[in-house]
Amino acid sequence: MQFLREVIEELRKVSWSNKKQTIGSAMVVILLVIAVAIFVGLVDFGLSIILGILIK
């Protein structure tokens, strides 16, 4: 039980983000994930075309 009390005490010390900051950060993460996925997809597509040409 002491451990749980200490955990709760430490959680009260945490500086939590407000809703606006959380949504903003989540949007940045989502946009970056989409951008990286598009980049990786384009690189994969390009390399598959290049390898297809080299194999022929």
C-alpha positions in Angstrom: 0.0 0.0 0.0 2.9 2.4 0.7 4.0 2.0 -2.9 0.6 3.0 -4.2 0.5 6.1 -1.9 3.9 7.1 -3.2 2.8 6.7 -6.8 -0.3 8.8 -6.3 1.9 11.5 -4.5 4.3 11.6 -7.5 1.4 11.8 -10.0 0.1 14.8 -8.2 3.5 16.5 -8.8 3.4 15.9 -12.6 2.8 19.0 -14.7 0.0 17.8 -17.1 -0.6 19.4 -20.4 -3.9 21.1 -21.1 -6.4 19.9 -23.7 -5.2 22.3 -26.4 -1.5 21.4 -26.0 -2.4 17.7 -26.0 -4.4 18.0 -29.2 -1.7 20.1 -30.9 1.0 17.6 -30.0 -1.1 14.7 -31.2 -1.7 16.4 -34.5 2.0 17.0 -35.0 2.7 13.3 -34.3 -0.1 12.2 -36.7 1.1 14.5 -39.5 4.7 13.3 -39.1 3.7 9.7 -39.2 1.7 10.3 -42.4 4.6 12.2 -44.0 7.1 9.4 -43.1 4.7 6.7 -44.4 4.3 8.6 -47.7 8.1 9.0 -48.0 8.8 5.4 -47.3 6.1 4.3 -49.7 7.6 6.5 -52.5 11.1 5.2 -51.8 9.8 1.6 -51.9 7.9 2.3 -55.2 10.9 3.9 -56.8 13.3 1.2 -55.7 11.0 -1.5 -57.0 10.8 0.2 -60.4 14.6 0.6 -60.5 15.2 -3.1 -59.5 12.6 -4.2 -62.1 14.5 -2.4 -64.8 17.8 -3.8 -63.6 16.5 -7.4 -63.5 15.2 -7.3 -67.1 
